[in-house]
Amino acid sequence: MSTMRSLSFDAIIVGGGGSGLRAALELAKSGKKTAVLSKVFPTRSHTVSAQGGITCAIGSADPNDDWRWHMYDTVKGGDYIADQDAAEYLCSEGPKAVFELEHMGLPFSRFDNGRIYQRPFGGQSKDFGKGGQAARTCAAADRTGHALLHTLYQNNLKNNTVFLDEWYAVDLVTNADGDVVGCIALCIETGEIAHVKAKATVLATGGAGRIFASTTNALINTGDGIGMALRAGFPMQDMEMWQFHPTGIHGAGCLVTEGCRGEGGYLINKDGERFMERYAPNAKDLAGRDVVARAMVMEVLEGRGCGENGDHVMLKLDHLGEEVLMKRLPGIVELSKTFAHVDPVKEPIPVTPTCHYMMGGIPTNVDGQALAQDPDGNDRVINGLFACGEAACVSVHGANRLGGNSLLDLVVFGRAAGIHIEKSLNEGVEYLEASQSDVDRAMARMSRWNESNGGESVADLRAELQSTMQNAFGVFRQEDNMQEGVSKLAELRERIGNAHLGDKSNAFNTARVEALELDNLLEVAEATAIAALERKESRGAHSRYDYPDRDDVNWLKHSLFHPTNKTVTKREVNFTPKTVDTFEPKIRTY
Amino acid sequence: MSNLQVSVYRYNPETDSAPYMQEFQIDTQGRDLMVLNVLTMIKDQDSSLAFRRSCREGVCGSDGMNMNGKNGLACVTAVSEVIKDNKLVLRPLPGLPVMRDLVVDMNLFYKQYERMQPYLQNDTAAPAIERLQSPEDRDKLDGLYECILCACCSTSCPSFWWNPDKFVGPAGLLQAYRFLADTRDNATQERLAELEDPFSLFRCRGIMNCVAVCPKGLNPTRAIGKIREMLLSNAT
């Protein structure tokens, strides 16, 4: 291989979705030498698929709304393992971040008084759960993610951010001190490999829903940042916590926003019964997503599912009328026609719980600094490494994310990471230069694929991994199934390590990218599986037949998966917000 | 009969002196698949086939391509919508340089987009909350802000084929009007000035291919007409 080119930046942001672009914007404005490195042109990132909105107490639908109510809902929604200092930061800083987006031009829908339109979403309440349903999700019709992502991209153009579009980050480069000092990256167009040096490396690589066979996630959601961090030996937090969105289109997996139920839609079983009234008498269809997803599975298991195979339920919207649907949910009407061959103006949409969101990820503090654990179990900042967005676990979502909180997470913590990095760059942070052997180590995986000559195909192995995860780590879990899943993944690790990259060409070689992605899917899947097996309770999205109850004595904790010895330790949840009283864990009902 | 005949444009600049069409037989098991599903099945057989894809639901704009002569998104186009004579013919978007197979170099397209300064410009101090906008004024952005930059429109436009460096093209002009129509933007004069020359906007000949192919059902020709009106009333 010819000599490798080096590119040097103050900060490199891996990922061009909402959180990466928000972090980049902060740094571009500060004049720091920043680049966004993204495997797709930024507006192709998965943020674009977010529909219903961004939840935030901006006091538009209800002038008396209070960010503390939003914080209460977030902590309760997360089944009490969200860090309360982080949830406090999210909800109190939120309005500032949303108004900024509006000032940047985001075309929010509006109320008659000209303020931003807000709709009800699941798990929202007024007055700490005592004042009934709130309407707190700010929306641009049902295309809020698209509007948000494009607005952020446009404002990065305005501020001359450097973009390395269609570059793929392969692995982190760590120096002799264990600090992160950049990454190895592949230019997809030419096949060139470069050493990207940076004083701050931000992993804003999004989720990894593609570890499951059925997911709302884009095909690009392969957990690249998670894989990179795990291979560098860094721990992952709460990886067992995967959200299954109640309303994925049956068969296709495409997302149907919770905003449908926020606007008054509801789920029915084969008898036409609005079954959520039995499971969540108060919030009904707007209970937490984990609660609704489990109820749907129960309906199916008890023989009240719809369709020939009785394997899904229906989302009824027709009673809302064509005008509301075309005004507030035009994208859903379009998606339903395309993927379910159903016009929701006339008929209900077949839906099924579908993997949607990774609550876990790279543990960080509210400044986006990635954390590891020292031998005594104390947090240790990993120098040079940052994470934000779905790849990070701050944790504001705990064991179950509330609808509309992901977009808020992106902008609040993307911004926070940018602010912190700017500050530390101003203070003159410097790390030891990487040696040739440090770079070689980060190149090992790429070299392995490039030198492979024979072995199984990437497509077959990927399909096997996805069905393994789907079968053993879905909405309901139990010991023996998961044990089998863990063994199967160990076998897959062996086989993927010997798999074959048939196409070794340089120009726009997507086979190479898919091979590298497969390694990441495996890392994410394994962390998920081992953490899920270890957490012996049911909490939020993690539901076990064999441990059906929440166990606050032993598991009011984060799990921390350590890749070097594949063990799980516990990490304390933060219960000390700065300006409000602690929300004590209570039984979670809706 | 569930065998689908697919003809795909192939070109690898490293090894091919010229592009060629390659034939594939795909067993669809009688299902009416999306074109993207067909491409994925081909890639499972031949991993060297290159195409872009991401959301697979028509919102990210990655997989614009030419299917039996018409531009569209592979992920939301069913084979039955485009197939002719029992054959699916897939080519890259026309008019842009091909990087490999179905992947085109979109830099010219993005440059025209960037030239339109596609971001809100408002030099008045921002309020502590959001800027207010009436629902009626917000409605003016419907049909404009939804663009996904897939380039199906601009690469179906003969004026853009001819002058991709000078004619902004339907996608860029739709964006220009998205900000001209936004009551919160006050750079109207600067935006119009950028479009006064004979090429940037006036090379639109009203052919309306852009409208025929837009996968989001948007109407760039209408937006271009609105900008023309603004330029005319500006001049008088």
Interface residues (C-beta under 8 A of the other chain):
Chain A: V40 F41 T43 R44 S45 H46 V48 S49 I58 V98 F99 E102 H103 M104 G105 P107 F108 S109 R110 F111 D112 N113 G114 R115 I116 A140 R143 H146 A147 H150 T151 Q154 N155 L157 K158 E189 A218 L219 I220 A252 C254 L255 G331 E334 L335 T338 F339 S457 V458 A459 G502 D503 S505 N506 A507 F508 N509 T510 A511 E514
Chain B: N12 P13 E14 T15 K43 D44 S47 S48 A50 F51 R52 R53 S54 C55 R56 E57 G58 V59 C60 G61 S62 V76 M99 R100 D101 V103 M106 Y110 E114 Q117 P118 Y119 L120 N122 A126 A128 I129 E130 R131 L132 Q133 S134 P135 R138 L141 Y145 E146 I148 L149 F179 D182 R184 D185
